[in-house]
Amino acid sequence: MNSDTDIMKAFADLVHDPEVKTELMGLILTDYELCLKQIENLMSGSVEKRRISKLENNKLRKEALGVLHAIQIQSLKKWRTHKNGDLKEANQLLLMLLLLVNALSGGLKGTG
């Protein structure tokens, strides 16, 4: 319910090898769609009908979470360039990445 395929694709863009990226994203998106269908079957209805308030809440948070994800992706790129060189900078970026995970988790209401 909290998953966003656009965010998945943005993270997939961090993969340098286009064949690996295409293969992995194909597997992930196929599995994602299959899981959504299975949940619908198990719960006897679509998420749109069962979890209206949760979906509305997600819509309200989407823009802010998108900004946090963008910061996370940029920080991850920077961390990757510094992790084998400037350790002080790499450690600061790593701390920021950990804080971003916490912020995103709280924003998604997925901390428990």
Sequence and secondary structure as in RCSB ss.txt:
>XXXX:A:sequence
MNSDTDIMKAFADLVHDPEVKTELMGLILTDYELCLKQIENLMSGSVEKRRISKLENNKLRKEALGVLHAIQIQS
LKKWRTHKNGDLKEANQLLLMLLLLVNALSGGLKGTG
>XXXX:A:secstr
    HHHHHHHHTT S HHHHHHHHHHHHHHHHHHHHHHHHHHTS HHHH HHHHHHHHHHHHHHHHHHHHHHHH
HHHHHHHTTS HHHHHHHHHHHHHHHHHHHHHTT   
